[in-house]
């Protein structure tokens, strides 16, 4: 569960944190971890106990990108899907292409496919 006080203060939403991890070329938290963060009163059902290193971001631009991603995402989009939309937008995708690619990636595997993560990491290091 994501409980580090610094991370909780720095990022305003689980989607913003997941997007920061993607931009840094890291695997994002699992959907389960993101749901735990959004609802801290729920009993955690997550198996993961990962350490998340600090990620440097331009916080204002980062929040704007996540807000835009949230505004174009389907109303039932998960935090992970919103993060994937934000990452696609950052790579220059149109709104429609960003939503389509994020929905496809999120549907491939509920816990986020390792192949998609490798592709984001490879692209982030170019």
MOHU-V423880 format. One record per pair of residues at least 12 apart in sequence whose ideal C-beta (glycine too) atoms are under 10 Angstrom apart, sorted by the first residue. I is the first residue (numbers start at 0). J is the second residue. D is the distance in whole Angstrom. If there is no record, write none. Layout:
I;J;D + I;J;D
This chain:
0;28;9 + 0;31;9 + 0;32;6 + 0;34;10 + 0;35;5 + 0;36;7 + 0;39;8 + 0;41;10 + 0;43;5 + 0;45;6 + 0;47;8 + 0;48;8 + 0;49;10 + 1;13;7 + 1;16;7 + 1;17;10 + 1;28;6 + 1;32;6 + 1;33;8 + 1;35;7 + 1;36;5 + 1;37;10 + 1;39;9 + 1;45;10 + 1;47;10 + 1;49;9 + 1;51;7 + 2;35;9 + 2;36;8 + 2;39;8 + 2;43;10 + 3;50;9 + 3;51;7 + 3;53;9 + 5;53;8 + 6;19;9 + 6;36;9 + 6;51;6 + 6;53;8 + 6;54;9 + 7;36;8 + 7;39;9 + 9;53;8 + 9;54;9 + 9;56;9 + 9;58;7 + 9;61;10 + 10;36;9 + 10;54;9 + 10;56;9 + 10;58;9 + 10;61;8 + 10;62;9 + 10;65;9 + 11;58;9 + 11;61;10 + 11;62;6 + 11;65;8 + 11;66;9 + 12;33;9 + 12;36;9 + 12;37;8 + 12;62;9 + 12;65;7 + 12;66;9 + 12;69;8 + 12;78;7 + 12;81;8 + 12;82;9 + 13;27;9 + 13;28;7 + 13;30;10 + 13;32;8 + 13;33;4 + 13;34;8 + 13;35;9 + 13;36;4 + 13;37;5 + 13;38;10 + 13;77;9 + 13;78;4 + 13;79;8 + 13;81;9 + 13;82;8 + 14;27;9 + 14;33;7 + 14;36;10 + 14;37;9 + 14;65;6 + 14;66;10 + 14;68;7 + 14;69;7 + 14;72;9 + 14;76;9 + 14;77;8 + 14;78;4 + 14;79;8 + 14;80;8 + 14;81;4 + 14;82;5 + 14;83;9 + 14;84;9 + 14;85;7 + 15;56;9 + 15;58;9 + 15;61;6 + 15;62;6 + 15;64;9 + 15;65;5 + 15;66;9 + 15;68;10 + 15;69;9 + 15;78;9 + 15;81;9 + 15;82;8 + 15;85;8 + 16;28;7 + 16;32;10 + 16;33;8 + 16;36;7 + 16;51;8 + 16;54;8 + 16;56;10 + 16;61;10 + 16;65;9 + 16;78;9 + 16;82;8 + 17;29;10 + 17;30;9 + 17;32;9 + 17;33;6 + 17;36;9 + 17;65;9 + 17;77;9 + 17;78;6 + 17;79;6 + 17;80;10 + 17;81;8 + 17;82;4 + 17;83;8 + 17;85;9 + 17;86;9 + 17;111;9 + 18;54;10 + 18;56;9 + 18;61;7 + 18;62;10 + 18;64;7 + 18;65;6 + 18;68;8 + 18;78;9 + 18;79;10 + 18;81;8 + 18;82;4 + 18;83;8 + 18;84;9 + 18;85;4 + 18;86;6 + 18;88;10 + 18;89;8 + 19;51;9 + 19;53;9 + 19;54;4 + 19;55;9 + 19;56;5 + 19;58;9 + 19;61;7 + 19;65;9 + 19;82;8 + 19;85;9 + 19;86;10 + 20;51;7 + 20;52;9 + 20;54;6 + 20;82;8 + 20;86;10 + 20;116;10 + 20;119;9 + 21;54;10 + 21;79;10 + 21;82;6 + 21;83;7 + 21;85;8 + 21;86;4 + 21;87;10 + 21;89;9 + 21;111;10 + 21;115;10 + 21;116;8 + 21;119;5 + 21;120;9 + 21;122;10 + 21;123;8 + 22;54;7 + 22;55;10 + 22;56;7 + 22;61;8 + 22;64;9 + 22;82;9 + 22;85;8 + 22;86;7 + 22;89;7 + 22;90;10 + 22;119;8 + 22;123;7 + 23;51;10 + 23;52;8 + 23;53;9 + 23;54;5 + 23;55;8 + 23;56;8 + 23;119;10 + 23;120;9 + 23;123;7 + 24;54;10 + 24;116;9 + 24;117;10 + 24;119;7 + 24;120;4 + 24;121;8 + 24;122;8 + 24;123;4 + 24;124;6 + 25;49;10 + 25;51;8 + 25;52;7 + 25;54;7 + 25;116;8 + 25;119;9 + 25;120;7 + 25;123;9 + 26;49;8 + 26;51;10 + 26;110;10 + 26;111;7 + 26;113;8 + 26;115;10 + 26;116;5 + 26;117;9 + 26;119;9 + 26;120;8 + 27;51;9 + 27;78;9 + 27;79;6 + 27;82;6 + 27;83;8 + 27;86;9 + 27;111;6 + 27;115;10 + 27;116;8 + 27;119;9 + 28;45;9 + 28;47;7 + 28;49;7 + 28;51;7 + 28;78;9 + 28;79;8 + 28;82;9 + 28;110;10 + 28;111;9 + 29;45;6 + 29;46;8 + 29;47;5 + 29;49;8 + 29;79;8 + 29;109;9 + 29;110;5 + 29;111;7 + 30;45;9 + 30;77;6 + 30;78;8 + 30;79;5 + 30;80;9 + 30;105;8 + 30;108;10 + 30;109;6 + 30;110;6 + 30;111;7 + 31;43;8 + 31;44;6 + 31;45;4 + 31;46;8 + 31;47;7 + 31;109;9 + 31;110;8 + 32;45;5 + 32;46;10 + 32;47;6 + 32;48;9 + 32;49;8 + 32;51;9 + 32;78;10 + 32;79;10 + 32;110;10 + 33;45;10 + 33;77;7 + 33;78;4 + 33;79;6 + 33;81;10 + 33;82;8 + 33;111;10 + 34;77;8 + 34;78;7 + 34;79;9 + 35;47;10 + 36;78;8 + 37;77;10 + 37;78;7 + 46;110;10 + 47;110;9 + 60;89;9 + 61;85;8 + 61;89;9 + 63;85;10 + 64;84;9 + 64;85;5 + 64;86;9 + 64;88;6 + 64;89;6 + 65;78;10 + 65;81;7 + 65;82;8 + 65;84;9 + 65;85;5 + 65;88;10 + 66;81;10 + 66;85;9 + 67;84;9 + 67;85;8 + 67;88;7 + 67;94;8 + 67;97;9 + 68;80;9 + 68;81;5 + 68;82;8 + 68;83;8 + 68;84;4 + 68;85;4 + 68;86;9 + 68;87;8 + 68;88;6 + 68;89;9 + 68;94;9 + 68;97;7 + 68;98;9 + 68;101;8 + 69;81;5 + 69;84;8 + 69;85;8 + 70;84;10 + 70;94;9 + 71;84;7 + 71;85;10 + 71;88;8 + 71;93;10 + 71;94;5 + 71;95;8 + 71;97;7 + 71;98;6 + 71;101;10 + 72;84;6 + 72;85;9 + 72;94;10 + 72;97;9 + 72;98;7 + 72;101;8 + 72;102;9 + 73;98;7 + 73;101;10 + 73;102;8 + 76;98;9 + 76;101;8 + 76;102;8 + 76;105;8 + 77;101;10 + 77;105;7 + 77;109;9 + 79;101;9 + 79;104;9 + 79;105;6 + 79;109;9 + 79;110;9 + 79;111;6 + 80;98;9 + 80;101;5 + 80;102;7 + 80;104;8 + 80;105;5 + 80;106;9 + 81;101;8 + 81;105;10 + 82;101;8 + 82;105;10 + 82;111;9 + 83;97;8 + 83;98;9 + 83;100;7 + 83;101;4 + 83;102;8 + 83;103;9 + 83;104;5 + 83;105;6 + 83;111;8 + 83;115;8 + 83;119;9 + 84;96;10 + 84;97;5 + 84;98;6 + 84;99;10 + 84;100;8 + 84;101;4 + 84;102;9 + 84;104;10 + 84;105;9 + 85;97;8 + 85;101;9 + 86;100;9 + 86;101;8 + 86;104;9 + 86;115;10 + 86;119;6 + 86;122;9 + 86;123;9 + 87;99;9 + 87;100;5 + 87;101;6 + 87;104;9 + 87;119;10 + 88;101;9 + 89;123;10 + 90;119;9 + 90;122;7 + 90;123;9 + 100;115;10 + 101;115;10 + 103;115;9 + 104;116;10 + 104;118;9 + 104;119;9
